[in-house]
């Protein structure tokens, strides 16, 4: 994960609706949610939801795939974990304290 990717991910999450969408998808797990259900659960109109989903997708935080006529969105755990690793890799490196965080990466879900 490079600095620019982390900046894009953090920028995408630095907005209330996008953070809510991402948390909802993380909580749901690998099966994800259809667009309409995300909008229902969060009370977001379609145009607003589409804008926020696109911003999260561009940052690599979510992925989408067609299932019939529905578009299903899922959280991209690799980007989430990669961003956290980037932020914590050098934790306390100039200290005697070992404060590194062990992050287990799972392919199906965090």
Steps between C-alpha positions, in 0.01 A plus 500: 500500500649833407443842649271624220269198533475554877426870450223414252350243737505735797359784290212279385420401858518858629132561428212382718288322237799325341625386840149366575489315167843347552424391857171346385684298234774394742235384748314306228806307391591343167144457372450878489185696433307604192494872429133538588542331835795725591284802422209365706714413800670841506212714374699636206337603171625315191691793345680577826574132560642454149734796551632364829533142372701627205737693728556190716549282191754741351695486827500119476309458826203324343441276203188430302374222283184429309274221617221485250348848491638596843836657575652363820757703693754352739779643714853450368678371810842506333488880470367539853770278650769648275413852615513399865834327445639807327400716796638262763811347337738738670310534824738585785805434283694767689393367837597198709134410519365239257156632411460337159155373425460153358239503227381167372395512140226265391384466145133460585459753777684690768 
